Amino acid sequence: MRLNDLAVVVSNVKPVVITYTRFSTSIQKEGLSEYRQDELTQRYVIDFCETHGVPLNDIISLKDRGVSAYRGKNMTQGSLSELINLFKGGELPKVYNEKGEINTFFFIESLDRLTRSDLHTANKLFLDLVEYCNIVVVAENEQKIYSLNSLKSDMGMLDLFSALLTLSRSHNESRMKEMRHRENWSKKRQEVIDYFDLTEDQRGGLNYPLNPTKTCPWWLKPKPDNRGFEFIEENRKAMKFFLERMLDGYGLTSSIRRLNDAITKGEFKVEFSKKQDTKKGFQTHTFYQVLTDDSNESLIGNLIFHKDYYPTEKDVQQGLYDRKKLGKKVRIPVYTAKGFYPALLTEIEFLMLRKMMGERKQSNTKPNKRVANIAQGILKCPKCGYSYVVNDDKRSGRHANLVCSYSRSGKCDAYTYRVEFFEHNLLSYCRNINIGRVLGYQVDDSAVMEELTRLRHDQYQINLLKSQVQVEIEQLVNNISNITIPSLLEKVQHDYSKKELRIQMYEDQMKAIESDILAINMRHKNSIDTNDSIYELIDVVSEKRDVEKREKLNIELKKIIKSMNLINKKDADNPFGRNLLKVDFFDGYSRFIPVDRKLENEELFDILPVIETETVKDSIDYTTTIILPIDYLEGLESKKYPPVEKMAQFYQENPAKYLKIKRQIEQSDQIFV
């Protein structure tokens, strides 16, 4: 049907009018694409509405801005996909005129606004849409109306062929653009690879390669000559501030909140995007991929190039991919340009940050507000595993209690405990023992050197293995050009892939060892700082309710305490008849702190530690059973051991020595009382 026949196809029944505008990129948004489509479409729509008495306010106007039709994105998201779903779901029913013809008109500038997908996909969309409405194309060289009636007529084959020809041409145009873009991208990428394959000396006198793309992390910008990137100074300071918070132990959400607060106070002059401005600052997604995605190493200045790959059944059988990846696009890293960007972190800092993110993900800790409970994320209910929360009863004569969060809905019958006793005794306990000694930080230099020597020996061995595999890869590469038998060539290529994976494995092992070496050096160097930082925070928190310091203390406690739970005095397996806090430090031992009243000094240490796998029944009360080593008198004189009243505290700091003495007593035939 011709477009000038439109005025006579409709009877007195008012038609439904829909207009659709689409463009693919933000560049087109800034240009005339939307204006051109709207102007051309509305020229016909307004005349049509006036002729058939359709109020302009009744027009359904759909727009898909920045939505590509080449890969069918507008068929799965955006206005067009919603329209089709409404049609198919019956929420937007078919409308007929008095002749029984479809009375819904869908105005578009050209069929390529509808789709630029492959012919099979485009044909399906076209036929689905024409089932519910008449497609009105208004472009000068394309003017036509496609309706269900016209397609069923004697000349319907020509109409369908005309539509398919237009859709096919649109797809081929987009495909050619993509191929030219890929070719241009590949050329730029190869220039970067060729440059970074050279040594520093070989690069002398050569131009730095052109940037393959202007897209970069938000703290960077392309240099004026488009060769390399440089920091946006205020953004660099802001990102550095954020990373320092993360390395200090703050969670992702907490670090982002602090960054947004600092920006609000004017400490950094970061320019937000419109979306960030609306959301009032940075959101989690801005940082999450940078911190967790293995294919992103921009924080240490690396750019990773990828290639698209579609896993096959053979890949699944060999265990290279999960079956759910079968036939789906995956990105495979093919080259890492080290030092392409200016770096914000060292490789070791980057590894530690990734490790911390992994540990937080496993522990499912997602703080979303300021910490009032210093044990948040550590103290768990022994009955249901849920966290304890502080229930602060403001009524006269009442006090704040620790309550199982699950019990508040009546689904757990856990006991409640006085916050005052819990906090005072826990903080007093930590304040009066040597945390560095508890965690094994304070060891003699010979033990540290022995561990470092072992790690460096492992490092040397892995380097040898890596060098050997690299030689084998070079031999394979030299042989490939001489192989003409397809089956043999396939085998060699498979061997090459396996060796590349081994190289990657060795490199990962090397990074892990470097991380361990750094951790040992930092642990040995900062043992005194560990005590001082916790002691200082405990002193501040004990004197006043400073939310900022309480949150910091919570972070520091998570570094030394693996978990805590409360043991009630009524529990059958509690032989001491008092409320106890079981604290599992990262040294593999459990300590028990009474929390039935406020305690001072020696009273805090009376319930002696056990191995983490043991229970409170295996512990001993030092006030009723004083245990001393056989060489105690000599050790007291040489100051190896403290006075008797301080030995319980000594055992808390040196549980391995205490348990050794306990075993000796249990196995001894002679016990001196």
C-alpha positions as CSV (number, residue, x, y, z in Angstrom):
1,M,0.0,0.0,0.0
2,R,1.3,3.5,-0.9
3,L,1.6,6.2,1.8
4,N,-0.8,8.5,0.0
5,D,-3.5,5.9,0.3
6,L,-3.3,6.3,4.1
7,A,-6.2,8.8,4.3
8,V,-8.7,6.4,3.0
9,V,-7.9,3.2,4.8
10,V,-9.6,4.1,8.0
11,S,-13.3,4.3,8.7
12,N,-15.0,6.3,11.4
13,V,-13.4,4.2,14.2
14,K,-10.5,6.2,15.7
15,P,-7.2,4.5,15.1
16,V,-4.3,4.0,17.6
17,V,-1.3,6.0,16.6
18,I,2.3,5.0,17.7
19,T,5.5,6.8,16.7
20,Y,9.0,5.3,17.2
21,T,12.4,7.1,17.2
22,R,15.7,5.3,17.7
23,F,19.4,6.1,17.5
24,S,22.4,4.1,18.6
25,T,25.0,6.4,20.1
26,S,25.4,9.4,22.3
27,I,27.1,11.2,19.4
28,Q,23.8,10.9,17.4
29,K,22.0,12.3,20.4
30,E,24.1,15.5,20.2
31,G,23.5,15.6,16.4
32,L,20.3,15.8,14.4
33,S,19.3,12.2,14.3
34,E,16.4,12.5,16.8
35,Y,15.3,15.9,15.3
36,R,15.3,14.5,11.8
37,Q,13.3,11.5,12.6
38,D,10.8,13.4,14.7
39,E,10.3,16.2,12.1
40,L,9.8,13.7,9.3
41,T,7.5,11.4,11.2
42,Q,5.4,14.1,12.7
43,R,4.8,15.8,9.3
44,Y,2.7,12.7,8.4
45,V,1.4,11.9,11.8
46,I,-0.2,15.3,12.4
47,D,-2.0,15.2,9.0
48,F,-3.2,11.7,9.7
49,C,-4.5,12.6,13.2
50,E,-6.3,15.7,11.9
51,T,-7.9,13.6,9.1
52,H,-9.2,10.9,11.4
53,G,-10.0,12.9,14.5
54,V,-7.2,11.5,16.7
55,P,-6.3,14.0,19.5
56,L,-2.5,14.7,19.4
57,N,-2.4,13.9,23.2
58,D,-3.5,10.3,22.4
59,I,-0.4,9.6,20.3
60,I,1.9,7.0,21.9
61,S,5.4,8.3,21.4
62,L,8.2,5.8,21.9
63,K,11.9,6.7,21.9
64,D,15.0,4.4,22.3
65,R,17.9,6.8,22.8
66,G,21.4,5.3,22.5
67,V,20.0,1.7,21.9
68,S,21.6,-0.2,19.0
69,A,19.5,-2.3,16.7
70,Y,22.5,-4.2,15.0
71,R,22.7,-6.8,17.8
72,G,19.0,-6.6,18.6
73,K,19.5,-4.7,21.8
74,N,16.3,-2.7,21.1
75,M,14.4,-6.0,21.0
76,T,15.4,-7.0,24.6
77,Q,15.4,-3.6,26.3
78,G,13.9,-0.2,25.7
79,S,10.5,1.1,24.4
80,L,10.2,-1.2,21.4
81,S,10.7,-4.4,23.4
82,E,8.1,-3.2,26.0
83,L,5.6,-2.5,23.2
84,I,6.0,-6.0,21.7
85,N,5.6,-7.5,25.2
86,L,2.4,-5.4,25.7
87,F,1.0,-6.6,22.4
88,K,1.8,-10.3,23.1
89,G,0.6,-10.1,26.7
90,G,-2.7,-8.7,25.6
91,E,-2.3,-5.5,27.7
92,L,-2.4,-3.5,24.5
93,P,-5.1,-5.4,22.5
94,K,-5.5,-5.5,18.8
95,V,-7.8,-2.7,17.5
96,Y,-9.9,-3.2,14.4
97,N,-11.9,-0.9,12.1
98,E,-15.4,-1.6,10.7
99,K,-13.9,-3.6,7.9
100,G,-12.1,-6.0,10.3
101,E,-8.7,-4.6,9.5
102,I,-6.1,-3.8,12.1
103,N,-6.5,-0.2,13.1
104,T,-3.2,0.5,14.9
105,F,-0.6,2.5,13.0
106,F,3.1,2.4,13.9
107,F,5.0,5.3,12.3
108,I,8.8,5.1,11.7
109,E,11.2,7.1,9.6
110,S,12.7,3.9,8.0
111,L,12.8,0.2,8.5
112,D,16.4,0.4,9.8
113,R,15.0,2.3,12.8
114,L,13.2,-1.0,13.6
115,T,16.1,-3.3,13.4
116,R,19.5,-3.8,11.8
117,S,19.9,-7.4,13.0
118,D,20.6,-10.4,10.7
119,L,17.9,-11.2,8.2
120,H,16.4,-14.2,10.2
121,T,16.0,-12.1,13.3
122,A,14.8,-9.0,11.4
123,N,12.2,-11.0,9.5
124,K,10.8,-12.5,12.8
125,L,10.5,-9.1,14.4
126,F,8.9,-7.6,11.3
127,L,6.3,-10.3,11.1
128,D,5.6,-10.2,14.9
129,L,5.0,-6.5,14.7
130,V,2.8,-6.5,11.6
131,E,0.6,-9.1,13.4
132,Y,-0.5,-6.3,15.7
133,C,-0.1,-3.0,13.8
134,N,0.3,-1.4,10.4
135,I,4.0,-0.3,9.9
136,V,4.1,3.1,8.3
137,V,7.5,4.1,6.8
138,V,7.7,7.8,6.0
139,A,11.2,8.3,4.5
140,E,11.2,9.8,1.0
141,N,12.7,6.9,-0.8
142,E,11.0,4.2,1.3
143,Q,7.4,5.5,1.7
144,K,5.2,2.4,2.3
145,I,2.6,0.9,4.6
146,Y,3.1,-2.8,5.6
147,S,-0.1,-4.4,6.9
148,L,-1.3,-7.9,7.5
149,N,-3.9,-7.5,4.8
150,S,-1.4,-6.3,2.3
151,L,1.0,-9.2,3.0
152,K,-1.9,-11.6,2.5
153,S,-2.9,-10.1,-0.8
154,D,-1.8,-11.2,-4.3
155,M,1.0,-8.6,-4.3
156,G,2.0,-9.5,-0.7
157,M,5.1,-11.4,-1.7
158,L,6.5,-8.2,-3.4
159,D,5.8,-6.2,-0.2
160,L,7.5,-8.8,1.9
161,F,10.4,-9.1,-0.5
162,S,10.8,-5.3,-0.5
163,A,10.8,-5.2,3.3
164,L,13.4,-8.0,3.6
165,L,15.6,-6.4,0.9
166,T,15.6,-3.1,3.0
167,L,16.3,-4.9,6.2
168,S,19.1,-7.0,4.7
169,R,20.7,-3.9,3.2
170,S,20.5,-2.2,6.7
171,H,22.2,-5.2,8.3
172,N,25.0,-5.3,5.7
173,E,25.7,-1.6,6.2
174,S,26.1,-2.0,9.9
175,R,28.2,-5.1,9.4
176,M,30.6,-3.3,7.1
177,K,30.8,-0.4,9.6
178,E,31.7,-3.0,12.4
179,M,34.3,-4.6,10.2
180,R,35.9,-1.3,9.4
181,H,35.8,-0.4,13.1
182,R,37.4,-3.7,14.1
183,E,40.1,-3.4,11.5
184,N,40.9,0.1,12.8
185,W,40.8,-1.2,16.4
186,S,43.0,-4.2,15.5
187,K,45.6,-1.9,13.9
188,K,45.8,0.4,16.9
189,R,45.9,-2.6,19.3
190,Q,48.8,-4.1,17.3
191,E,50.7,-0.9,17.5
192,V,50.4,-0.9,21.3
193,I,51.4,-4.6,21.5
194,D,54.5,-4.1,19.2
195,Y,55.6,-1.1,21.3
196,F,55.2,-2.9,24.7
197,D,56.9,-6.0,23.4
198,L,60.1,-4.0,23.2
199,T,62.5,-3.4,26.1
200,E,62.9,0.0,27.6
201,D,66.1,0.5,25.7
202,Q,64.6,-0.6,22.4
203,R,61.8,2.0,22.9
204,G,64.2,4.9,22.9
205,G,63.5,7.3,20.1
206,L,60.2,5.7,19.2
207,N,56.9,7.5,19.3
208,Y,54.5,6.3,22.0
209,P,51.6,4.5,20.3
210,L,48.3,6.2,19.7
211,N,45.6,5.3,22.2
212,P,43.4,2.5,20.9
213,T,40.5,4.1,22.6
214,K,39.7,7.3,24.5
215,T,37.8,5.4,27.1
216,C,39.8,5.1,30.3
217,P,39.3,5.0,34.1
218,W,37.7,8.1,35.6
219,W,40.8,9.3,37.3
220,L,42.7,9.5,33.9
221,K,42.4,11.4,30.7
222,P,44.0,11.1,27.3
223,K,47.1,13.2,26.7
224,P,46.6,16.2,24.3
225,D,48.4,14.3,21.5
226,N,46.3,11.1,22.2
227,R,49.5,9.1,23.0
228,G,49.1,7.8,26.5
229,F,47.1,8.9,29.5
230,E,47.7,11.2,32.4
231,F,46.1,11.8,35.8
232,I,43.3,14.2,36.4
233,E,44.9,15.4,39.6
234,E,41.8,16.0,41.8
235,N,40.4,12.6,40.6
236,R,43.7,10.9,41.4
237,K,43.7,12.3,44.9
238,A,40.1,11.1,45.4
239,M,40.8,7.6,44.1
240,K,44.0,7.4,46.2
241,F,41.9,8.4,49.3
242,F,39.4,5.7,48.5
243,L,42.1,3.0,48.1
244,E,43.9,4.0,51.3
245,R,40.6,3.5,53.2
246,M,40.2,0.0,51.5
247,L,43.8,-0.9,52.4
248,D,43.2,0.3,56.0
249,G,40.5,-2.4,56.3
250,Y,37.3,-0.4,55.6
251,G,34.7,-2.2,53.5
252,L,33.7,-1.1,50.0
253,T,30.5,0.7,51.0
254,S,32.1,2.3,54.0
255,S,35.1,3.6,51.9
256,I,32.7,5.0,49.2
257,R,30.7,6.8,51.9
258,R,33.9,8.4,53.3
259,L,35.0,9.5,49.8
260,N,31.6,11.0,49.1
261,D,31.7,12.8,52.5
262,A,35.2,14.1,51.8
263,I,34.0,15.4,48.3
264,T,31.0,17.1,49.9
265,K,33.3,18.8,52.4
266,G,35.4,20.2,49.5
267,E,38.5,18.1,50.1
268,F,38.4,17.0,46.5
269,K,37.0,18.8,43.5
270,V,35.7,15.8,41.5
271,E,33.3,16.5,38.8
272,F,30.3,14.1,38.9
273,S,28.4,12.9,36.0
274,K,24.7,13.8,35.8
275,K,23.8,10.3,37.1
276,Q,26.2,10.5,40.0
277,D,25.0,14.0,40.8
278,T,21.4,12.7,41.0
279,K,22.5,9.8,43.2
280,K,24.5,12.2,45.4
281,G,28.0,10.8,44.7
282,F,29.8,7.6,43.7
283,Q,28.0,4.3,43.8
284,T,29.3,0.8,44.4
285,H,29.4,-0.2,40.7
286,T,31.9,2.5,40.0
287,F,34.6,0.7,42.0
288,Y,33.4,-3.0,42.2
289,Q,34.6,-4.1,38.8
290,V,38.0,-2.3,39.2
291,L,38.5,-4.1,42.5
292,T,37.2,-7.6,41.6
293,D,37.4,-8.2,37.8
294,D,40.5,-10.2,36.8
295,S,40.4,-8.7,33.3
296,N,40.9,-5.2,34.8
297,E,44.3,-4.2,36.1
298,S,44.1,-0.4,35.5
299,L,45.0,0.3,39.2
300,I,48.5,-1.0,38.6
301,G,48.7,0.6,35.1
302,N,48.1,-2.4,33.0
303,L,45.8,-2.6,29.9
304,I,44.6,-6.1,29.1
305,F,43.5,-6.8,25.5
306,H,40.9,-9.5,24.9
307,K,39.4,-11.6,22.1
308,D,35.9,-12.9,21.8
309,Y,35.5,-16.7,22.0
310,Y,32.5,-19.0,21.9
311,P,33.2,-22.2,23.9
312,T,32.5,-25.5,22.2
313,E,31.3,-28.9,23.4
314,K,35.0,-30.0,23.3
315,D,36.0,-27.2,25.6
316,V,33.3,-28.2,28.1
317,Q,34.4,-31.9,28.0
318,Q,38.0,-30.8,28.7
319,G,36.8,-28.9,31.7
320,L,37.9,-25.5,30.3
321,Y,34.4,-24.0,30.7
322,D,31.1,-24.7,32.5
323,R,28.3,-26.1,30.3
324,K,26.3,-22.9,30.9
325,K,29.0,-21.0,28.9
326,L,28.4,-23.2,25.8
327,G,27.8,-21.1,22.8
328,K,28.0,-17.8,24.7
329,K,30.6,-15.2,24.2
330,V,33.5,-15.1,26.7
331,R,36.4,-12.7,26.8
332,I,39.9,-14.2,26.7
333,P,42.9,-12.1,27.7
334,V,45.4,-12.2,24.9
335,Y,48.0,-9.6,25.9
336,T,48.8,-7.3,28.9
337,A,50.4,-4.0,28.1
338,K,52.2,-3.4,31.5
339,G,52.6,0.2,32.4
340,F,50.2,1.5,29.7
341,Y,48.4,3.7,32.3
342,P,50.0,5.7,35.2
343,A,49.7,3.3,38.2
344,L,47.9,4.1,41.5
345,L,49.1,1.0,43.4
346,T,52.1,-1.4,43.4
347,E,51.4,-5.0,42.3
348,I,51.7,-6.2,45.9
349,E,49.2,-3.6,47.2
350,F,46.9,-4.6,44.3
351,L,47.2,-8.3,45.3
352,M,46.4,-7.6,48.9
353,L,43.4,-5.5,47.9
354,R,42.0,-8.3,45.7
355,K,42.6,-10.8,48.5
356,M,40.8,-8.6,51.0
357,M,37.8,-8.2,48.6
358,G,37.7,-12.0,48.2
359,E,37.7,-12.6,51.9
360,R,34.9,-10.0,52.4
361,K,32.9,-11.7,49.7
362,Q,33.2,-15.1,51.3
363,S,32.2,-13.7,54.7
364,N,29.2,-11.9,53.2
365,T,29.9,-8.8,55.2
366,K,28.1,-5.9,53.5
367,P,28.0,-2.9,55.9
368,N,25.6,-0.2,54.8
369,K,25.6,2.1,57.8
370,R,27.9,3.4,60.5
371,V,28.9,0.8,63.1
372,A,27.5,1.3,66.7
373,N,28.2,-2.3,67.7
374,I,32.0,-2.9,67.9
375,A,31.4,-6.6,67.3
376,Q,29.4,-6.2,64.1
377,G,30.3,-9.0,61.7
378,I,32.2,-11.0,64.3
379,L,29.8,-11.9,67.1
380,K,27.3,-14.6,66.0
381,C,24.5,-16.3,67.7
382,P,25.5,-19.9,68.7
383,K,22.0,-21.2,68.0
384,C,21.1,-19.8,64.6
385,G,24.3,-18.2,63.3
386,Y,22.7,-14.7,62.9
387,S,24.4,-11.6,64.2
388,Y,23.8,-9.9,67.5
389,V,22.4,-6.4,67.4
390,V,22.3,-3.7,70.2
391,N,18.8,-3.2,71.6
392,D,19.1,0.2,73.5
393,D,16.2,0.4,75.9
394,K,15.8,4.1,76.8
395,R,13.2,3.5,79.6
396,S,14.1,4.3,83.2
397,G,15.9,1.5,84.9
398,R,16.5,-0.4,81.7
399,H,19.8,-1.0,79.9
400,A,21.1,-1.9,76.4
401,N,21.2,-5.6,75.5
402,L,22.8,-7.7,72.9
403,V,20.0,-9.5,71.1
404,C,20.1,-12.1,68.4
405,S,18.6,-10.4,65.3
406,Y,16.7,-13.6,64.4
407,S,15.2,-13.8,67.8
408,R,13.4,-10.4,67.4
409,S,11.1,-12.1,64.9
410,G,10.5,-15.0,67.4
411,K,12.5,-17.5,65.3
412,C,15.4,-18.0,67.7
413,D,15.3,-18.4,71.5
414,A,18.8,-17.1,72.2
415,Y,19.5,-15.4,75.5
416,T,20.2,-11.6,75.8
417,Y,23.3,-10.1,77.4
418,R,24.2,-6.8,78.9
419,V,26.1,-4.6,76.4
420,E,27.9,-2.8,79.2
421,F,29.4,-6.0,80.6
422,F,30.3,-7.4,77.1
423,E,32.0,-4.3,75.9
424,H,33.9,-3.4,79.1
425,N,35.3,-6.9,79.6
426,L,36.2,-7.5,75.9
427,L,38.0,-4.2,75.6
428,S,39.7,-4.6,79.0
429,Y,40.9,-8.1,78.0
430,C,42.3,-6.8,74.7
431,R,43.8,-3.8,76.4
432,N,45.7,-5.8,78.9
433,I,47.2,-8.6,76.8
434,N,50.0,-8.3,74.2
435,I,48.0,-8.7,70.9
436,G,51.2,-9.0,68.9
437,R,52.3,-12.0,71.0
438,V,48.8,-13.6,70.8
439,L,48.8,-13.4,67.0
440,G,52.4,-14.6,66.7
441,Y,53.6,-11.3,65.4
442,Q,56.4,-11.0,68.0
443,V,58.7,-13.8,67.0
444,D,62.5,-13.8,67.0
445,D,64.4,-12.7,63.9
446,S,65.7,-16.2,63.2
447,A,62.2,-17.6,62.7
448,V,61.4,-14.7,60.3
449,M,64.6,-15.2,58.3
450,E,63.9,-19.0,58.1
451,E,60.4,-18.4,56.7
452,L,61.7,-15.8,54.2
453,T,64.5,-18.1,53.1
454,R,62.0,-20.9,52.5
455,L,59.7,-18.6,50.4
456,R,62.6,-17.3,48.3
457,H,63.7,-20.8,47.6
458,D,60.2,-21.7,46.4
459,Q,60.3,-18.5,44.3
460,Y,63.6,-19.6,42.7
461,Q,62.2,-23.1,41.9
462,I,59.1,-21.7,40.3
463,N,61.2,-19.3,38.2
464,L,63.2,-22.3,36.9
465,L,60.0,-24.2,36.0
466,K,58.6,-21.1,34.2
467,S,61.9,-20.6,32.2
468,Q,61.8,-24.3,31.1
469,V,58.2,-24.0,29.9
470,Q,59.0,-20.7,28.0
471,V,61.8,-22.5,26.2
472,E,59.3,-25.3,25.2
473,I,56.9,-22.7,23.9
474,E,59.6,-21.1,21.7
475,Q,60.4,-24.5,20.3
476,L,56.7,-25.1,19.5
477,V,56.3,-21.7,17.8
478,N,59.4,-22.5,15.6
479,N,57.9,-25.9,14.7
480,I,54.4,-24.7,13.8
481,S,55.4,-23.1,10.5
482,N,56.8,-26.4,9.3
483,I,53.7,-28.5,10.1
484,T,51.2,-29.2,7.3
485,I,49.2,-32.1,8.7
486,P,46.0,-30.6,10.2
487,S,45.6,-33.2,13.0
488,L,49.2,-32.7,14.1
489,L,48.9,-28.9,13.9
490,E,45.8,-29.1,16.1
491,K,47.7,-31.2,18.7
492,V,50.6,-28.7,18.7
493,Q,48.2,-25.7,19.1
494,H,46.5,-27.6,22.0
495,D,50.0,-28.2,23.6
496,Y,50.8,-24.5,23.2
497,S,47.5,-23.5,25.0
498,K,48.3,-25.9,27.9
499,K,51.8,-24.5,28.3
500,E,50.5,-20.9,28.2
501,L,48.1,-21.9,31.1
502,R,51.1,-23.3,33.0
503,I,53.0,-20.1,32.5
504,Q,50.0,-18.2,33.9
505,M,49.8,-20.6,36.9
506,Y,53.5,-20.1,37.7
507,E,53.1,-16.3,37.5
508,D,50.1,-16.5,39.9
509,Q,52.2,-18.6,42.3
510,M,55.0,-16.0,42.1
511,K,52.6,-13.2,42.9
512,A,51.2,-15.2,45.8
513,I,54.8,-15.7,47.2
514,E,55.6,-12.0,46.8
515,S,52.4,-11.2,48.7
516,D,53.4,-13.6,51.5
517,I,56.9,-12.1,51.7
518,L,55.5,-8.6,52.0
519,A,53.0,-9.8,54.6
520,I,55.7,-11.4,56.8
521,N,57.9,-8.3,56.5
522,M,55.0,-6.0,57.4
523,R,53.8,-8.3,60.2
524,H,57.3,-8.4,61.8
525,K,57.9,-4.7,61.3
526,N,54.5,-3.5,62.6
527,S,54.0,-5.8,65.6
528,I,54.3,-2.8,68.0
529,D,52.1,-0.7,65.8
530,T,49.4,-3.4,66.0
531,N,49.3,-3.1,69.8
532,D,49.4,0.7,69.8
533,S,46.6,1.2,67.3
534,I,44.2,-1.1,69.1
535,Y,45.1,0.2,72.5
536,E,44.7,3.8,71.4
537,L,41.2,3.0,69.9
538,I,40.1,1.1,73.0
539,D,41.1,4.0,75.2
540,V,39.1,6.5,73.1
541,V,36.0,4.2,72.8
542,S,36.1,3.4,76.5
543,E,35.9,7.1,77.4
544,K,33.4,8.4,74.9
545,R,30.9,7.1,72.3
546,D,32.7,8.2,69.2
547,V,31.0,6.5,66.2
548,E,34.0,7.1,63.9
549,K,36.4,5.5,66.4
550,R,34.0,2.6,67.1
551,E,33.9,1.8,63.4
552,K,37.6,1.9,63.2
553,L,37.9,-0.4,66.3
554,N,35.5,-2.8,64.6
555,I,37.8,-3.0,61.6
556,E,40.9,-3.5,63.8
557,L,39.1,-6.3,65.8
558,K,38.3,-8.1,62.6
559,K,42.0,-8.2,61.9
560,I,42.8,-10.1,65.1
561,I,39.5,-12.0,65.8
562,K,38.1,-14.7,63.6
563,S,34.7,-15.1,65.4
564,M,33.0,-14.7,68.7
565,N,29.9,-16.2,70.3
566,L,28.2,-16.2,73.7
567,I,27.9,-19.1,76.1
568,N,25.1,-18.8,78.6
569,K,25.5,-19.9,82.2
570,K,22.5,-22.2,81.8
571,D,24.0,-24.1,78.9
572,A,24.5,-27.8,79.7
573,D,28.1,-27.9,78.5
574,N,29.2,-24.8,80.5
575,P,30.9,-26.1,83.7
576,F,31.6,-22.6,85.1
577,G,28.0,-21.5,85.8
578,R,28.6,-18.0,84.4
579,N,28.1,-16.1,81.1
580,L,31.1,-16.4,78.9
581,L,32.3,-14.8,75.6
582,K,34.2,-17.3,73.4
583,V,36.7,-15.5,71.3
584,D,38.5,-17.2,68.5
585,F,41.7,-15.3,67.6
586,F,43.5,-15.9,64.3
587,D,46.2,-17.9,66.2
588,G,43.9,-21.0,66.3
589,Y,43.1,-20.8,70.0
590,S,39.8,-20.0,71.8
591,R,39.7,-17.7,74.9
592,F,36.8,-17.4,77.3
593,I,36.0,-14.0,78.8
594,P,33.4,-13.8,81.6
595,V,30.6,-11.3,80.8
596,D,28.2,-11.7,83.8
597,R,29.5,-8.5,85.5
598,K,32.2,-5.9,85.0
599,L,35.7,-7.4,85.7
600,E,39.1,-5.9,86.2
601,N,42.6,-7.1,85.4
602,E,43.4,-10.7,86.6
603,E,39.7,-11.8,86.8
604,L,39.5,-11.5,83.0
605,F,42.0,-14.2,82.4
606,D,41.0,-16.9,84.8
607,I,39.2,-19.2,82.3
608,L,42.2,-20.7,80.4
609,P,42.4,-21.1,76.6
610,V,41.8,-24.2,74.5
611,I,42.5,-25.3,71.0
612,E,39.9,-23.8,68.6
613,T,38.4,-27.2,67.9
614,E,37.8,-27.9,71.6
615,T,34.8,-26.7,73.7
616,V,34.4,-24.8,77.0
617,K,34.3,-28.1,78.8
618,D,38.0,-28.6,78.0
619,S,38.9,-25.4,79.8
620,I,40.1,-24.9,83.4
621,D,39.4,-22.1,85.9
622,Y,42.8,-20.9,87.1
623,T,41.3,-19.7,90.4
624,T,40.4,-23.3,91.4
625,T,43.2,-25.1,89.6
626,I,46.5,-23.3,89.5
627,I,48.8,-24.9,86.9
628,L,52.5,-24.1,86.9
629,P,55.4,-25.5,84.9
630,I,57.9,-27.8,86.5
631,D,60.7,-25.2,86.1
632,Y,58.5,-22.4,87.5
633,L,60.8,-21.3,90.4
634,E,63.9,-21.1,88.2
635,G,61.8,-19.3,85.5
636,L,60.4,-16.9,88.1
637,E,63.9,-16.0,89.2
638,S,65.2,-15.5,85.6
639,K,62.0,-13.6,84.7
640,K,61.0,-16.2,82.2
641,Y,57.6,-16.5,84.1
642,P,55.6,-13.8,85.9
643,P,54.3,-14.1,89.6
644,V,51.7,-16.7,90.2
645,E,48.8,-14.3,90.1
646,K,49.9,-13.2,86.6
647,M,50.3,-16.7,85.2
648,A,46.7,-16.9,83.9
649,Q,47.5,-13.8,81.7
650,F,50.8,-15.4,80.6
651,Y,48.8,-18.5,79.5
652,Q,46.4,-16.3,77.5
653,E,49.3,-14.9,75.6
654,N,51.1,-18.2,75.3
655,P,48.4,-20.9,74.9
656,A,50.8,-23.4,73.2
657,K,53.1,-23.3,76.3
658,Y,50.1,-23.7,78.6
659,L,48.6,-26.6,76.7
660,K,52.0,-28.3,76.6
661,I,52.2,-28.1,80.4
662,K,48.7,-29.4,80.7
663,R,49.5,-32.4,78.5
664,Q,52.6,-33.1,80.5
665,I,50.5,-33.1,83.7
666,E,47.9,-35.4,82.2
667,Q,50.6,-37.9,81.2
668,S,52.7,-37.6,84.3
669,D,52.9,-40.1,87.1
670,Q,54.0,-37.5,89.6
671,I,52.2,-34.3,90.1
672,F,53.4,-31.8,92.7
673,V,50.8,-30.0,94.7
